[in-house]
Amino acid sequence: MEKTDKANLLGSFSFRVSIFFVILSYFALGTYWLYVTCRYTPSLILNFSYYREVLKETWWLVTYYSSDLGLSIGIIIRWLASVLALYTAFRFLRGGENSFSKIRRKVGIAVLLEGIYILTYGPSAFLGFIYPIAMAHNLWYFEPNPPWVIVLLVNGLACLAMVVVIAPPLLKLGLGILRGSLRRDEIIKWSCITCVAYIFAMFWWNYTMAWFATLVYWPERAQPGIEILGSPIASASFFATVLGLLFIALYTLMAVMPAIKGHPERISYNKLGYIMLVFSAYFIFMLVLYFAAGGYYEQPTTWMEIIGPHNPDLWCMALILPGIKTLMYARKGKPS
């Protein structure tokens, strides 16, 4: 991938429109979650006396509130990141690569805010690991109380991986962009590392843990255990997640390895285009399966809750647009 070729792609107005639409989707979903948070969080604060009574132990009360309020704060921080991202995407849409010097600091702040958002999963990870102790003491979590292994998988292992794997490269990238201490090839390098970290931890590992949690027998939530894989829809979703996302993650790592090693010009446009296309297709496929299965209210399992009403990642479907544009550019060799 030659530098001039990259500049030509960034100079394509239709490509910049596709990037803007991705950021707009990210902002729209962030705004939705801000609305949900603003409705939920006040009741959590105003009903503190009720929760203090039902949660009983002080250590469990602190853990519970740290997890829930931490994520609420994280959602607000991510929304602020999305506002900055939308502004910089609009400037990029209008000015192309010439706008980079003017939006650099705002891009750095947006990336840092996203990194702080990832860190707010820390209290939830802690809750996941000590929930078995709370369960042993018959302490309330929510109705119906989930089996300890589900909380360990979804909160403990999944959230810990996101904090440990994603936050460090994301914060380094954000600080480097903000301070202007990273060269162009270093920005590309750390962007690629961050991208791989997201796909492995946020998507493959997180969603795989959610699916493993769904295989745990939980009759109070109509969760039959491993028997759920007897359903063609469920098995398709399971294998597309556990194996499909793993393949995407490994393929992405292979595709961006030249940039990680300091040779960004060797990255293939074709591979980048296919990654965005297949990755967005995964979310479209999951949404089709979700509605085909009747949605969360028809099957209130752990997986259906996470992939449907509690999914902050559906904006990734919009990646199909820059994916198509990148493939078209790779085949034609020129922007349109």
C-alpha positions, 0 to 999 in steps of 0.5 A: 500500500503506497503512501500516494495510494493511501492519500488517493483513497483518503481523497475519495469523497465517497470513501470519506462519506462512508467513514462519516456514516460509520462515525454517525452510527457510533454516535447514534448508538452512543446517544441511545445508550446515553438516554437509557443511562439517564433514565436508569441511573437516577433511580439507582441513586434515589433508591439507595436505601432500598438497595442498601437493604436488599444487598445487605453487606457493605462490601457487596453494596459498594461492589454493586454500585461501583459496577453499575455506576461505573458503567453509567459514567463510562457510557457518558464518557463514550458519548462525549468521545462520539461527539468529538469523533463526529465533529472530526469526521465531519471536518475530515469529510469536508477537508480530507487529509488536509484537515488532519493537522486541525483535528489531531488534538480532538482525535487524540482526546476522543481516543483517550475518552474511549480508553477511559470508557474501557477502563470503567469495565474494571469494577464489573470484572471485579464483581464477576470474580467475587460474585461466587462469594456473594452467592455463597452468602445468599446475597441478592444481585438481580431477579432471578439470581444468575448461576455464579459461572454466568457472572464469572464468564460475562462480567469477570473474564470478559470485562477483565480481558477488555480492560487488560487487552484494549485499554493499554494500546488505546491509551497509548494511541490517544496520548501519542496523537494528542501530544503529537509524539507519534510519527505517521507510521507509528500512528498506523502501527498502534491503530492496527494493534488497537484494532486487533485488540478490539476484535480479539477482546471486545468481540471474539472473547467477550461474545464467546464468553456470552455464548458459553454462559448461555450454555449454562442451565438456568431454568428461571430464564428459560435457558436450557443449557447445552441443549440450546445448540439443537436449534439450527438458529442457535447453533449457527449463531454459536459457531459464527461467533466462536469460530467465525469471529476467531477467524476474523481476528486471526486474519486481521492480525495477519493482514495488519502485521506488516504495519505492526512491524513498521511497514504500513505500505505493505498492507493489502487494500483487498484484505482490509476491505474484506475484513470490514465487509465480513466483520459487518456481515457478522453483525447483520447476520446476528441481527437476522438470527435474533429476529428469526428466533423471536427476539429476547422476549421469546428466548430470554437467554444470556446471549439474546440479551447481549446481542440484542437489547444490551448490545453497544456494538451494532454500529459496526454494521456500518463498516460494510460501506467503507469495506465495499469502497475499499474493495472497489478501490483495490480492484479499480486502483483509483477513487471515485 
